[in-house]
Amino acid sequence: MFAVGAASLGSEIAAARLMAPFFGASTIVWANTIGVVLVSLSIGYWLGGRFADRHPHLQGLCALVLIASTALALVPFVADPFLDVSVDALDRVQAGAFIGSLIAVSVLVAPPVMLLGAVAPYAIRLAVTRVEDSGTIAGRLYAISTVGSLTGTFLSALVLIPLIGTRRTFVVFALACAIVAVPGVAKRRAALLVPALIVILLALPVGTIKAADGAAVLAEADTTYQYARVVEEPDGERLLELNEGQAIHSLYRPGSYLTSGYWDELLVAPFALLPDRPRRIAILGNAAGTTARAYGHYFPNTQVDAVEIDPELTELGRRFFDMRNERMQVHHQDARPFLRRSNSRYDVIMIDAYRQPYVPFYLATEEFFELAQDRLAPGGAVVVNVGHPEGQDDLEKMLSATIGSVFDSVARDPVDDTNTIVIAGSANAPAERLRRASRTLPGDLRGLARATAARIEAPLEGGPVYTDDRAPVEWLIDRSIVDYAASPDGD
């Protein structure tokens, strides 16, 4: 019961991570995973009770666990081809993460979890010899199973996935179930083949998790927080992709500090409000350090506090993205707790910590921006990168309204179809200020600053103000995704 409980919840955690490279790690994916697991366990409870009444002996129970362990061990090896095909098919019909992840978890995870669910009523049926003891025995076995589930949850999330990866995590739980089942099987020598084969599966190399469509995969990692990979294009450009890879979180071009992406705007947008070059900045969401690296080149006297919750992204930045800046200090912390504990005053606070496609609600509230304002030096600026589906502006309207409830001046720079830079502070006339400042910037940035100044405009209006008490960010973004997918141009 302990081993099966650990495998049930441990595989649930691993299942969400297994799908993250293909469908993301959103609340939609988690809801589908949890929902399918619960339905599978319910069916398993019902089937287990029927099996137990028809075959009330230990051999039947252990045979069931052996079958379940085999099915669980095969999940990561069936997952790759199935997920690749399903993603391609679903992209053609514009189904998206909800349907995709629902089908994936139903096909891959539901069968072994259903078999594991059948164990509990089966074990209770065998353990109860007197009706008078049924409550005590059922309570004890469910307590043992729950402790196993708790162990499996933390073991999967904190130990196995970071150390050996998502796929081998499935195999480890399958091996544990097989080992405890073998002693109860009549033909024990034949049954030993199951754990032996699972050990062989454990030794097989994982290989590349997801194809890169012509680019070379330089590195992959199942970090504590997400799936990450580094791909290199034929021209040498390197990209950092997280989870489903729909957004690029860092970019490196050999021999250049500019990217032709929104990271370049983060170099010039602050000058729409700053009176001078920044002495100290904070980057909340450093990823692999694209912006921090560029600041070290163009503004070598600026102290950079680079905040990144995932230390493995920092390691990837140093290995593959030339993340060097002599005046940079990296802080591996969550953005808001870091800002709350900080005693520093910043000329610029950049917020680029929004994981595609969802915004952590606590980084999008009035209280958070009040904290950011409190950590600014006089005349300082907050610069926010807002990613959104093409043509969908609900998230930007909400953030603009929330930021505007705190700051006197708010402006927007619509960089491209899926990124808008929102700039907030106390100074007025940001476009004119940026045009004047462009004359004093490094040569590579002058034309960029003038182009940015030409785009700067008033913020979008009509959004709600979010607070720590009420910030339905997931609902807002889910609606934007659905609207985009339903539009004629959505894909």
Long-range contacts (C-beta under 8 A, 24 or more apart in sequence): 1-119, 1-120, 1-123, 1-141, 1-144, 1-145, 1-148, 2-144, 2-145, 2-147, 2-148, 2-151, 3-148, 3-176, 3-177, 3-179, 3-180, 4-65, 4-68, 4-116, 4-119, 4-120, 4-145, 4-148, 4-177, 5-144, 5-145, 5-146, 5-147, 5-148, 5-149, 5-151, 5-152, 6-148, 6-149, 6-151, 6-152, 6-155, 6-173, 6-176, 7-68, 7-69, 7-72, 7-116, 7-152, 7-173, 7-174, 7-176, 7-177, 8-37, 8-41, 8-113, 8-116, 8-117, 8-149, 8-152, 9-149, 9-150, 9-152, 9-153, 9-156, 10-152, 10-153, 10-155, 10-156, 10-160, 10-169, 10-173, 11-72, 11-75, 11-109, 11-112, 11-113, 11-152, 11-156, 11-169, 11-170, 11-173, 12-37, 12-109, 12-113, 12-153, 13-152, 13-153, 13-156, 13-157, 13-161, 14-156, 14-160, 14-161, 14-166, 14-169, 14-170, 14-173, 15-75, 15-105, 15-108, 15-109, 17-161, 17-166, 17-222, 17-227, 18-75, 18-76, 18-79, 18-108, 18-166, 18-167, 18-170, 19-83, 19-101, 19-104, 19-105, 20-226, 20-227, 20-243, 20-244, 21-209, 21-210, 21-227, 21-229, 21-243, 21-244, 21-245, 22-83, 22-84, 22-86, 22-87, 22-100, 22-104, 22-210, 22-244, 23-87, 23-97, 23-100, 23-101, 23-104, 23-244, 24-97, 24-243, 24-244, 24-246, 24-356, 24-357, 25-226, 25-227, 25-243, 25-355, 26-97, 26-357, 26-358, 26-474, 27-358, 27-474, 27-478, 28-97, 28-98, 28-101, 28-478, 29-97, 29-101, 32-98, 32-101, 32-102, 32-105, 33-101, 33-105, 33-109, 36-102, 36-105, 36-106, 36-109, 36-110, 36-113, 37-105, 37-109, 37-110, 37-113, 39-110, 40-109, 40-110, 40-111, 40-113, 40-114, 40-117, 41-113, 41-114, 41-116, 41-117, 42-117, 43-114, 43-117, 44-113, 44-114, 44-115, 44-116, 44-117, 44-118, 44-119, 45-117, 45-118, 45-120, 45-121, 47-114, 47-117, 47-118, 48-117, 48-118, 48-119, 48-120, 48-121, 48-122, 49-121, 49-122, 49-125, 51-118, 51-122, 52-121, 52-122, 52-124, 52-125, 52-126, 53-125, 56-125, 56-126, 57-126, 58-126, 58-184, 59-184, 59-185, 59-186, 60-122, 61-119, 61-122, 61-123, 61-126, 61-184, 62-181, 62-182, 62-183, 62-184, 62-185, 62-191, 63-181, 63-185, 64-115, 64-118, 64-119, 64-122, 65-116, 65-119, 65-177, 65-178, 65-180, 65-181, 66-177, 66-178, 66-181, 66-182, 66-185, 66-191, 66-194, 67-115, 68-112, 68-115, 68-116, 68-118, 68-119, 68-177, 69-174, 69-175, 69-177, 69-178, 69-181, 69-194, 69-195, 69-198, 70-174, 70-178, 70-194, 70-198, 71-111, 71-112, 71-115, 72-112, 72-116, 72-170, 72-173, 72-174, 72-177, 73-170, 73-171, 73-174, 73-175, 73-178, 73-197, 73-198, 73-201, 75-108, 75-109, 75-112, 75-170, 76-166, 76-167, 76-168, 76-170, 76-171, 77-167, 77-201, 78-108, 79-104, 79-108, 79-167, 80-209, 82-107, 82-108, 84-210, 84-211, 91-491, 94-485, 94-490, 94-491, 96-481, 96-485, 97-244, 97-481, 116-177, 120-145, 157-224, 158-224, 161-222, 161-224, 162-222, 162-223, 162-224, 165-206, 165-222, 166-222, 166-227, 167-206, 168-202, 168-206, 171-198, 171-201, 171-202, 172-202, 174-198, 175-199, 175-202, 210-245, 215-239, 218-320, 219-316, 219-319, 219-320, 221-312, 221-316, 223-310, 223-312, 223-313, 224-310, 224-312, 225-309, 225-310, 226-310, 226-355, 228-310, 228-312, 228-313, 228-316, 230-288, 230-316, 230-320, 230-321, 238-320, 238-321, 240-287, 240-288, 240-313, 240-316, 240-317, 240-320, 240-321, 242-355, 242-356, 243-355, 243-356, 244-356, 246-356, 246-357, 247-356, 247-357, 247-387, 249-287, 249-288, 249-313, 249-356, 250-287, 250-288, 250-289, 250-290, 250-313, 250-317, 250-321, 251-290, 252-288, 252-290, 252-320, 252-321, 252-322, 257-293, 257-294, 257-297, 257-298, 257-444, 258-294, 258-444, 258-448, 259-290, 261-419, 262-385, 262-415, 262-416, 262-419, 262-421, 263-290, 263-291, 263-294, 264-294, 264-448, 265-413, 265-415, 265-421, 265-448, 265-452, 266-291, 266-350, 266-352, 266-383, 266-385, 266-421, 267-291, 267-294, 267-295, 267-298, 267-445, 267-448, 268-434, 268-438, 268-441, 268-445, 268-448, 268-449, 268-452, 269-383, 269-413, 269-421, 269-423, 269-434, 269-452, 270-347, 270-348, 270-381, 270-383, 270-423, 271-433, 271-434, 271-437, 271-438, 271-441, 271-449, 272-381, 272-411, 272-423, 272-430, 272-431, 272-433, 272-434, 272-437, 272-452, 272-453, 272-456, 273-379, 273-380, 273-381, 273-409, 273-423, 273-424, 273-425, 273-426, 273-427, 273-430, 273-433, 274-347, 274-348, 274-379, 274-380, 274-381, 274-437, 275-379, 275-427, 277-301, 277-302, 278-302, 278-346, 278-347, 278-348, 279-303, 279-347, 279-377, 280-304, 280-305, 280-344, 280-345, 280-346, 280-347, 280-377, 281-305, 281-346, 281-347, 281-348, 281-349, 281-350, 282-307, 282-339, 282-342, 282-344, 282-346, 282-348, 282-349, 282-350, 282-375, 283-307, 283-350, 283-352, 284-335, 284-338, 284-339, 284-349, 284-350, 284-351, 284-352, 284-353, 284-363, 285-335, 285-350, 285-351, 285-352, 285-353, 285-354, 286-313, 286-314, 286-317, 286-330, 287-313, 287-317, 287-352, 288-313, 288-314, 288-316, 288-317, 288-320, 288-321, 288-323, 289-314, 289-317, 289-318, 289-321, 289-323, 289-325, 289-328, 290-321, 291-350, 291-352, 292-323, 292-325, 292-328, 293-321, 293-322, 293-323, 293-324, 293-325, 295-325, 295-328, 296-324, 296-325, 296-326, 296-327, 296-328, 298-441, 298-442, 298-444, 298-445, 300-326, 300-327, 301-327, 302-327, 303-327, 303-329, 304-328, 304-329, 305-329, 305-331, 305-342, 305-344, 305-346, 306-330, 306-331, 307-331, 307-333, 307-335, 307-338, 307-339, 307-353, 308-332, 309-333, 309-334, 309-335, 309-353, 335-360, 335-363, 336-362, 336-363, 336-368, 336-371, 339-371, 339-372, 339-375, 340-371, 342-375, 344-375, 345-375, 345-376, 345-377, 345-380, 346-375, 346-376, 346-377, 346-380, 347-376, 347-377, 347-379, 347-380, 347-381, 348-380, 348-381, 348-382, 348-383, 349-375, 349-376, 349-380, 349-381, 349-382, 349-383, 350-382, 350-383, 350-384, 350-385, 351-382, 351-383, 351-384, 351-385, 352-384, 352-385, 354-385, 354-386, 354-387, 356-387, 357-387, 357-389, 357-477, 357-481, 358-473, 358-474, 358-477, 359-395, 359-473, 359-477, 360-473, 361-466, 361-471, 361-472, 361-473, 361-474, 362-468, 362-471, 364-398, 364-399, 364-402, 364-466, 364-471, 364-473, 365-402, 365-466, 365-467, 365-468, 365-471, 366-402, 366-405, 366-406, 366-465, 366-466, 366-467, 366-468, 367-467, 367-468, 368-468, 369-402, 369-403, 369-405, 369-406, 369-407, 369-424, 370-406, 372-406, 373-406, 373-407, 376-425, 379-425, 379-426, 379-427, 380-425, 381-423, 381-424, 381-425, 382-407, 382-423, 382-424, 382-425, 383-421, 383-422, 383-423, 383-424, 384-421, 384-422, 384-423, 384-424, 385-419, 385-420, 385-421, 386-419, 386-420, 386-421, 386-422, 387-418, 387-419, 388-418, 388-419, 388-420, 388-480, 389-418, 389-480, 389-481, 389-483, 389-484, 389-490, 390-417, 390-418, 390-484, 390-489, 391-417, 391-484, 391-487, 391-489, 392-480, 392-481, 392-483, 392-484, 393-460, 394-463, 394-476, 394-479, 394-480, 395-473, 395-476, 395-477, 395-480, 396-420, 396-422, 396-460, 396-463, 397-460, 397-461, 397-462, 397-463, 398-463, 398-464, 398-465, 398-466, 398-476, 399-463, 400-459, 400-460, 400-461, 400-463, 401-461, 401-462, 401-463, 401-464, 401-465, 402-463, 402-464, 402-465, 402-466, 403-459, 404-459, 405-465, 410-459, 411-456, 411-457, 411-458, 411-459, 412-456, 412-457, 412-458, 412-459, 412-460, 413-452, 413-455, 413-456, 414-455, 414-457, 415-455, 422-459, 423-456, 430-456, 431-456, 431-457
